[in-house]
Amino acid sequence: MKSKVYKPHPALQDLVNCISIYGVDFTQTQAFTNIYRFVPAYQRYIIFYLEDPIKVRKSGDDDFITKATCVTIGPQDQTVTLDMGIHHLAVCIAFQPGGLHRLLKVPMSELYGEDLDTRLLLGNQEIADITERLKEADNWDHMVSITEFYLLRKVTQLKPLLPVDQAMAALVSTSGNVTMEELASVACLSLRQFERKCIERLGMPPKQYASLIRFCKAYQLKEQFPEKTWTEIAYSNGYYDQMHFIRDFKKFAGITPSFIDEEELKNTIRLHKLMR
């Protein structure tokens, strides 16, 4: 029942934000369910599930769908419910804004709302090989070394880092609280060109991405400090209009803050604490 976050190799830091490993044995935590509701994240991921497979139920679906051992998660804007299995062990690569586009060389708009078998995107044999090596690794540090070695072999094949990528990084670092005009200037593009490039590299327009960042930061703050009210959290995350916060919350979480299941949120918070 633990997790660890690793800063990536210096040569990978303009591509990868971090590499994380999460492990939970739910047979040892009988007070917890292995089914959790997760809000969308602003980062893009490739995740290796090394023990039980992950199962996903999206909004409107009746049943869970079992996913591949390695999943690429494209741009998301809806909450999903995950069945994490009984023995959960995941190696998670979180990319910098635009990083997954640079690696895959496909428009992120084509992956919008998708969680795909990574073998379809990066090749069956190489993903099968790295998955097997990760399963055979001696410890978590060894797993990260295997992951970094794989990514370092890809560096010379990446699409180049552009000023627009730096602008998108600035959008994240300001928690979405910066004007599009400022970002377009950093990107050395007109507003229209900047929006087109963001859709290509992020899968969504920059204003939508800014809204998602603000929402994610607010939700994470509630998980860290559950005693804070939603009003306090809204204002501390740059929402000067409470109705704006409620609209974003309903869009990304599917419900308003007043209707969130407080017990469900507490369970998620306890799970995160166990995994630290």
KOLMARNU-987200 format. One line per field, with one value per residue (C-alpha): residue in one letter; x negated, y, z negated. Coordinates in steps of 0.25 Angstrom, whole numbers, plus 5000, padded with zeros to 4 digits. Layout:
<recs>
res <- A,...
px <- X,...
py <- Y,...
pz <- Z,...
</recs>
This chain:
<recs>
res <- M,K,S,K,V,Y,K,P,H,P,A,L,Q,D,L,V,N,C,I,S,I,Y,G,V,D,F,T,Q,T,Q,A,F,T,N,I,Y,R,F,V,P,A,Y,Q,R,Y,I,I,F,Y,L,E,D,P,I,K,V,R,K,S,G,D,D,D,F,I,T,K,A,T,C,V,T,I,G,P,Q,D,Q,T,V,T,L,D,M,G,I,H,H,L,A,V,C,I,A,F,Q,P,G,G,L,H,R,L,L,K,V,P,M,S,E,L,Y,G,E,D,L,D,T,R,L,L,L,G,N,Q,E,I,A,D,I,T,E,R,L,K,E,A,D,N,W,D,H,M,V,S,I,T,E,F,Y,L,L,R,K,V,T,Q,L,K,P,L,L,P,V,D,Q,A,M,A,A,L,V,S,T,S,G,N,V,T,M,E,E,L,A,S,V,A,C,L,S,L,R,Q,F,E,R,K,C,I,E,R,L,G,M,P,P,K,Q,Y,A,S,L,I,R,F,C,K,A,Y,Q,L,K,E,Q,F,P,E,K,T,W,T,E,I,A,Y,S,N,G,Y,Y,D,Q,M,H,F,I,R,D,F,K,K,F,A,G,I,T,P,S,F,I,D,E,E,E,L,K,N,T,I,R,L,H,K,L,M,R
px <- 5000,4991,4986,4974,4972,4959,4953,4949,4935,4930,4931,4946,4950,4956,4964,4968,4973,4971,4971,4980,4982,4995,4997,5009,5012,5027,5027,5019,5029,5042,5048,5046,5053,5045,5055,5053,5058,5047,5048,5041,5027,5020,5008,5006,5002,4996,4999,4994,5003,4993,5003,5018,5023,5031,5046,5052,5067,5070,5082,5094,5088,5095,5082,5068,5058,5045,5033,5020,5007,5002,5012,5010,5019,5023,5029,5041,5052,5061,5061,5059,5060,5049,5048,5034,5034,5030,5015,5012,4998,4996,4985,4990,4983,4988,4985,4982,4992,4991,4981,4990,4992,4977,4975,4987,4987,5002,5011,5017,5030,5031,5029,5040,5047,5040,5032,5025,5016,5002,4998,5007,4999,4984,4984,4988,4974,4967,4978,4979,4964,4964,4976,4969,4956,4964,4971,4958,4951,4945,4951,4958,4945,4941,4955,4952,4939,4945,4956,4946,4936,4948,4952,4937,4937,4948,4942,4935,4948,4957,4964,4956,4960,4966,4969,4984,4980,4973,4986,4994,4984,4987,5002,5000,4990,5000,5011,5018,5019,5012,5018,5018,5011,4999,4998,4999,4988,4979,4982,4979,4992,5005,5017,5023,5010,5008,5022,5019,5006,5012,5023,5012,5003,5013,5026,5034,5034,5025,5037,5043,5029,5028,5042,5038,5025,5032,5043,5032,5024,5037,5041,5027,5027,5040,5034,5022,5030,5044,5047,5047,5060,5062,5064,5050,5044,5051,5045,5031,5031,5034,5049,5054,5068,5074,5084,5072,5066,5079,5081,5066,5069,5082,5075,5063,5068,5082,5089,5088,5080,5092,5096,5082,5082,5074,5072,5067,5057,5053,5050,5042,5034,5031,5027,5017,5011,5009,5002,4992
py <- 5000,5011,5020,5027,5038,5039,5051,5047,5046,5060,5057,5053,5065,5073,5061,5054,5061,5049,5034,5029,5015,5011,4998,4994,4980,4981,4968,4975,4987,4982,4995,5000,4996,4994,5002,5017,5029,5038,5052,5055,5059,5070,5061,5050,5037,5023,5013,4999,4990,4979,4971,4971,4978,4991,4991,5004,5009,5022,5031,5024,5010,4999,4990,4991,4988,4981,4989,4984,4983,4996,5007,5021,5031,5042,5055,5053,5062,5053,5045,5030,5019,5009,4995,4994,4979,4972,4973,4987,4991,5002,5009,5022,5032,5046,5054,5069,5077,5073,5061,5050,5056,5058,5043,5037,5047,5047,5059,5057,5061,5047,5041,5050,5042,5029,5020,5011,4998,5004,4993,4999,5012,5008,4994,4980,4974,4986,4988,4973,4973,4985,4980,4966,4973,4982,4970,4963,4975,4974,4986,4999,5007,4996,4998,5013,5010,5001,5011,5022,5014,5011,5026,5030,5021,5029,5043,5044,5041,5051,5063,5075,5084,5097,5110,5106,5094,5104,5113,5101,5098,5112,5110,5098,5106,5117,5107,5112,5126,5134,5140,5134,5146,5144,5130,5132,5142,5132,5122,5133,5130,5138,5134,5126,5118,5116,5110,5100,5096,5093,5085,5077,5075,5075,5070,5082,5097,5105,5111,5097,5092,5104,5101,5086,5090,5100,5089,5078,5087,5090,5076,5072,5083,5077,5063,5069,5078,5072,5082,5093,5098,5097,5112,5114,5105,5112,5125,5120,5114,5126,5125,5139,5135,5123,5120,5118,5108,5101,5100,5095,5085,5080,5079,5071,5063,5061,5067,5080,5081,5080,5067,5060,5047,5052,5038,5034,5046,5042,5028,5033,5042,5030,5022,5033,5034,5019,5019,5030
pz <- 5000,5005,5016,5021,5030,5038,5045,5059,5065,5069,5084,5082,5074,5086,5090,5077,5064,5055,5054,5043,5037,5029,5022,5013,5008,5005,4998,4987,4987,4984,4980,4995,5008,5020,5028,5029,5037,5043,5049,5062,5061,5070,5072,5083,5078,5082,5071,5069,5061,5056,5047,5048,5061,5059,5062,5067,5067,5074,5072,5079,5079,5071,5070,5067,5079,5076,5082,5087,5079,5084,5087,5094,5088,5097,5094,5084,5080,5072,5059,5060,5050,5048,5043,5039,5036,5024,5026,5032,5037,5048,5054,5059,5069,5068,5080,5081,5089,5103,5099,5103,5117,5119,5115,5123,5135,5136,5133,5119,5124,5130,5116,5110,5099,5102,5094,5104,5104,5105,5114,5125,5124,5121,5126,5121,5119,5112,5102,5099,5097,5087,5080,5078,5073,5063,5057,5055,5049,5035,5029,5032,5035,5045,5052,5053,5060,5070,5073,5075,5083,5093,5094,5095,5108,5113,5111,5124,5131,5125,5131,5127,5115,5120,5113,5113,5103,5094,5095,5091,5079,5075,5075,5065,5056,5054,5052,5064,5059,5071,5083,5097,5103,5093,5097,5112,5110,5103,5114,5125,5132,5134,5126,5137,5140,5125,5123,5135,5130,5116,5122,5129,5117,5106,5112,5108,5109,5099,5092,5089,5085,5075,5069,5067,5060,5051,5048,5045,5036,5028,5027,5023,5012,5006,5006,4998,4989,4988,4977,4987,4992,5007,5007,5001,5011,5023,5019,5016,5030,5038,5038,5036,5039,5031,5043,5052,5042,5042,5057,5058,5047,5053,5067,5062,5050,5056,5043,5035,5022,5013,5019,5018,5009,4997,4992,5006,5006,4992,4997,5008,4999,4989,5001,5006,4991,4991,5004,5000
</recs>
